[in-house]
Amino acid sequence: MRTLRTLLLATLIVALATAAGTGADWPRWRGPDQNGLSKETGFLKTWPKEGPKLLWTFDKAGTGYSSFAVVGGTVYTMGARDNTEYALAIADGKELWATRIGPVWDFKSNRWSRGPNSTPCVDGGLVYNLSSGGILLAVHRKDGKEAWKVDVRKELKGDIVPGSGGPENIGWGYCWAPFVDGDKLITTPGGEGGLFAALDKATGKVLWRSKDVTDPATYSSPVVATIGGVKQYVYIVQTGVVGVSAEDGTLLWRYKRADEFPDIVGPAPVVVGDSVYVGIGAGGGGELLKVTGAGISLLSNPSGTRRRLAPSWAGWSSSTATPTATTRTGPGCARTSRTAR
């Protein structure tokens, strides 16, 4: 039986960013700097015994793993209602608009997901949404009307590492969270056309593909980083990690593991300075890399610290292989309702 949970993290993001509409914006997956850190101050060090005051609850968002973007006090997310996925805007517990993205991606043996896996990105007057079936839809913030749409599978020939029992080229569906960098919308369709695709954020037109990096996409999300003074996009592939130029998508560096990751890749990479942390959980461990002009070095001990460095995600701990209360570190969080306190 499929399990779709309402996670505390999802509730907290809404609570911290929407209270009285005064919180700082959180416009994309993992926040404005893609590091999961909020610059807010003045949080309560302890909660009242009865808990924070309930501001509102919204219970019609549908199912899926989409997390939240919050801009100007409005919450943007996605959810599946019946067999259709929608982009949603919610404020003060009320639905402002709901725009159809496309059908839910599903297959007969699927027990793990139903609904969107990605998280919207808000930039200026547009909201960018990716369905599990690979429909990338840009809508206007004010009314949810379509600005442009790209079918990643058909138009960009996208390719995803299969999930357990998932069909070839799409697996459990699209998970990566798109993000805006300047005039570009950065995506990772995967496949022979290029793992990365930079699109014109206003029109959806392809600006460039990473033609020398053609790995299939995983269930991770790309991040932007500056390493050694060079701006780049970093992504975890099934065989390791790659960094491509933010200017034109050319390959800058690649770390290839001796063996592929033993399970699906869900978490996004974490980049601090010239250090890149990657991990997949579910028994796959974690590794800390140092990327310099001289090459790539592995800072973690593969036989010792790799396992201790592993993240926990999707409700499973890689060190115990038993259900835990940890939150997913992939593109989103499961939920069936939205609650703000």
C-alpha positions in Angstrom: 0.0 0.0 0.0 1.3 3.4 -0.9 2.2 5.7 2.0 1.7 9.5 1.6 2.5 11.3 4.8 2.0 14.8 6.2 5.4 15.8 7.4 6.2 18.2 10.1 8.8 19.9 8.0 6.2 20.9 5.4 4.1 22.4 8.1 7.0 24.3 9.6 8.0 25.8 6.3 4.5 27.3 5.9 4.4 28.4 9.5 7.7 30.2 9.5 7.2 31.9 6.1 3.6 32.9 6.2 2.8 34.1 9.7 1.1 37.4 9.4 2.5 37.6 5.9 5.7 39.2 7.2 8.2 36.3 6.7 11.0 36.4 4.2 10.3 34.8 0.9 11.2 31.2 0.3 10.8 31.1 -3.5 12.1 27.7 -4.5 13.2 24.2 -3.2 15.5 24.6 -0.2 15.1 28.4 -0.1 16.6 31.4 -1.8 20.1 30.1 -1.5 19.3 26.4 -2.1 20.9 25.5 1.2 17.8 25.0 3.4 18.8 27.9 5.7 16.5 30.7 6.7 17.8 34.2 7.4 14.8 34.9 9.6 15.5 35.9 13.2 13.5 36.2 16.4 12.2 32.6 16.4 10.8 31.2 19.7 13.4 29.2 21.5 10.6 27.2 23.1 7.0 26.7 22.1 4.1 27.3 24.4 2.8 24.2 26.1 -0.4 24.4 24.0 1.7 24.9 20.9 1.8 27.9 18.4 -1.5 29.5 17.6 -3.3 27.8 14.6 -3.6 30.4 11.8 -5.2 28.3 9.1 -5.5 24.8 7.6 -6.0 23.8 3.9 -7.0 20.2 3.3 -7.7 20.2 -0.4 -4.2 20.2 -1.8 -4.3 16.6 -2.9 -1.5 14.0 -2.7 2.1 14.0 -3.7 5.6 14.8 -2.6 5.7 18.5 -3.6 7.0 20.9 -1.0 6.4 24.7 -0.9 7.5 28.0 -2.3 6.3 31.0 -0.3 6.4 34.5 -1.8 4.5 37.6 -0.4 2.6 35.5 2.1 1.2 33.2 -0.7 2.0 29.5 -0.6 2.7 27.8 -4.0 2.7 24.0 -4.3 1.4 21.1 -6.4 -1.0 18.2 -5.7 -2.8 15.4 -7.4 -6.6 15.4 -7.3 -8.0 12.2 -8.6 -5.9 11.5 -11.7 -4.8 15.0 -12.4 -2.0 17.1 -11.1 -2.5 20.8 -10.3 -0.4 23.9 -9.6 -1.8 25.6 -6.5 -1.7 29.0 -4.9 -3.0 29.3 -1.3 -3.2 32.3 1.1 -4.8 32.5 4.5 -6.1 29.0 4.1 -8.0 29.8 0.9 -7.3 28.6 -2.6 -6.5 31.5 -4.9 -6.2 29.4 -8.0 -5.6 25.8 -9.2 -4.2 25.2 -12.7 -4.2 21.8 -14.3 -0.7 20.6 -15.2 -1.3 17.1 -16.6 -2.2 13.6 -15.7 -0.7 11.7 -12.7 2.2 9.5 -13.7 1.6 6.0 -12.5 2.1 2.3 -13.3 0.7 -1.0 -12.2 3.4 -2.1 -9.7 3.9 1.4 -8.2 3.5 1.4 -4.4 5.6 4.5 -3.6 4.2 7.6 -5.2 1.1 9.2 -6.6 1.3 12.8 -7.6 3.9 15.5 -8.2 7.4 15.0 -6.8 8.9 18.4 -7.6 8.6 21.8 -5.9 7.6 25.0 -7.6 10.0 27.9 -8.3 8.6 31.5 -8.1 10.4 34.2 -10.0 9.0 37.7 -10.7 5.5 37.2 -12.1 5.8 33.5 -13.0 5.6 30.2 -11.1 7.4 27.2 -12.6 5.9 23.7 -12.0 7.0 20.2 -13.0 4.6 17.3 -13.0 5.5 13.7 -12.3 4.8 12.9 -16.0 7.3 15.6 -17.2 5.1 18.6 -18.0 7.0 21.7 -17.2 4.4 24.5 -16.9 5.0 28.2 -16.3 2.0 30.1 -15.0 1.3 33.7 -14.0 1.4 34.3 -10.3 -1.6 36.6 -10.3 -4.2 34.2 -11.8 -2.5 30.9 -12.5 -3.0 31.2 -16.3 -0.5 29.4 -18.5 2.5 31.4 -19.8 4.2 28.5 -21.6 4.6 24.7 -21.4 7.2 22.2 -22.4 6.7 18.4 -22.4 10.1 17.3 -21.1 9.7 13.7 -22.3 8.6 14.4 -25.8 10.2 17.8 -26.6 13.5 17.4 -24.7 13.7 13.6 -25.0 14.1 13.3 -21.3 15.5 10.1 -19.7 15.3 9.1 -16.1 17.1 6.3 -14.2 14.4 3.6 -13.7 13.0 3.1 -10.2 12.3 -0.4 -8.9 9.8 -1.8 -11.3 9.4 1.6 -13.1 9.2 1.8 -16.8 12.3 2.6 -18.8 13.1 6.3 -19.3 10.8 7.5 -16.6 10.9 5.2 -13.6 8.9 6.8 -10.7 8.4 10.0 -12.6 10.1 13.4 -12.7 11.4 14.7 -9.3 13.9 17.5 -9.8 13.0 21.0 -8.8 13.7 23.7 -11.6 15.2 27.0 -10.5 15.8 30.4 -12.1 19.3 31.7 -12.5 19.3 35.2 -14.2 17.3 34.8 -17.4 17.7 31.0 -17.4 15.4 28.3 -16.0 17.7 25.4 -15.1 16.4 21.9 -15.6 17.8 18.3 -15.8 15.7 16.3 -18.4 18.6 13.8 -18.8 19.4 11.7 -21.9 21.3 11.9 -25.1 20.3 15.5 -25.8 22.1 16.5 -22.6 21.5 16.0 -18.9 21.1 19.7 -18.3 18.9 22.1 -20.2 18.9 25.9 -19.7 15.6 27.4 -20.9 14.6 31.0 -21.5 12.6 31.6 -18.4 10.1 33.9 -20.3 9.4 31.6 -23.2 10.6 28.0 -22.4 12.9 28.1 -25.4 16.0 25.9 -25.1 19.2 28.1 -24.7 21.7 25.3 -24.4 22.0 21.6 -23.5 25.0 19.9 -21.8 25.8 17.9 -24.9 29.0 16.3 -23.4 27.1 15.2 -20.3 24.3 12.8 -21.3 23.6 10.8 -18.2 20.0 10.0 -17.4 18.4 12.2 -14.8 18.1 10.8 -11.2 15.5 11.8 -8.6 17.9 14.5 -7.3 17.8 18.3 -8.0 20.5 20.5 -9.5 22.1 23.3 -7.5 24.1 26.4 -8.5 27.5 26.9 -6.9 30.7 28.8 -7.4 33.8 26.6 -7.0 37.3 28.0 -7.6 35.7 31.2 -8.9 33.8 29.4 -11.6 30.0 29.5 -11.5 28.5 26.1 -12.2 25.6 23.7 -11.8 26.2 20.5 -9.8 24.1 17.4 -9.9 24.3 13.8 -8.5 24.1 11.1 -11.3 23.8 7.4 -10.7 27.6 7.0 -11.3 28.8 9.9 -9.2 28.7 13.7 -9.5 29.1 16.2 -12.3 29.6 20.0 -12.5 28.9 21.9 -15.7 29.5 25.5 -16.7 26.7 27.9 -15.9 27.5 29.8 -19.1 27.0 27.0 -21.7 26.7 23.6 -20.0 30.1 22.3 -20.9 31.5 19.7 -18.5 33.9 21.2 -15.9 34.5 18.1 -13.7 33.1 14.6 -13.0 33.6 12.4 -10.0 33.0 8.8 -11.0 32.5 6.2 -8.2 34.1 2.8 -8.5 30.6 1.4 -8.4 27.3 3.1 -9.1 25.1 4.2 -6.2 23.3 1.0 -5.1 19.9 2.7 -4.8 18.0 5.6 -6.3 19.5 9.0 -5.9 17.1 11.4 -4.2 19.0 14.0 -2.1 20.5 17.1 -3.7 24.2 17.8 -3.4 25.4 20.3 -0.7 28.2 22.6 -1.8 30.2 24.7 0.6 33.2 26.5 -0.8 35.1 23.8 -2.8 33.6 20.9 -0.8 30.8 18.9 -2.2 28.8 16.5 -0.1 26.8 13.8 -1.8 24.7 11.0 -0.3 21.7 8.9 -1.2 20.6 7.2 2.0 18.9 3.8 1.8 22.3 2.0 2.4 24.2 4.0 -0.2 26.2 6.1 2.2 27.6 9.6 1.7 30.9 11.0 0.4 32.6 14.4 0.9 34.6 15.7 -2.1 37.1 18.5 -2.6 37.0 20.0 -6.0 40.0 22.1 -7.2 41.7 23.0 -10.4 44.1 20.2 -9.7 41.4 17.6 -9.6 38.9 15.9 -7.2 39.9 14.3 -3.9 37.7 12.2 -1.6 37.9 13.6 1.9 35.8 10.9 3.5 37.0 7.4 4.2 35.1 5.1 1.8 35.2 2.2 4.2 34.7 4.0 7.4 32.9 7.4 7.3 31.0 6.9 4.1 28.2 5.1 6.0 28.2 7.5 8.9 27.9 10.4 6.5 24.8 9.0 4.9 21.6 11.1 4.9 18.2 9.8 5.9 15.4 10.4 3.5 11.9 9.2 2.4 11.3 8.0 6.0 14.1 5.5 6.0 17.4 5.6 7.8 20.4 4.3 5.9 22.1 3.1 9.0 19.2 1.0 10.3 17.0 0.2 7.3 13.9 0.7 9.4 11.2 3.3 9.3 12.1 6.5 11.1 10.6 10.0 11.6 13.2 11.7 9.5 12.2 13.9 6.6 13.0 13.5 3.0 15.9 15.5 1.6 14.9 15.0 -2.1 12.8 17.5 -4.1 9.8 17.7 -1.8 7.8 16.4 1.1 4.6 14.2 1.1 1.5 15.8 2.4 -2.3 15.5 2.3 -3.0 18.9 3.9 -1.4 22.2 4.7 -1.4 23.7 8.2 0.0 27.1 9.3 0.7 28.0 12.9 
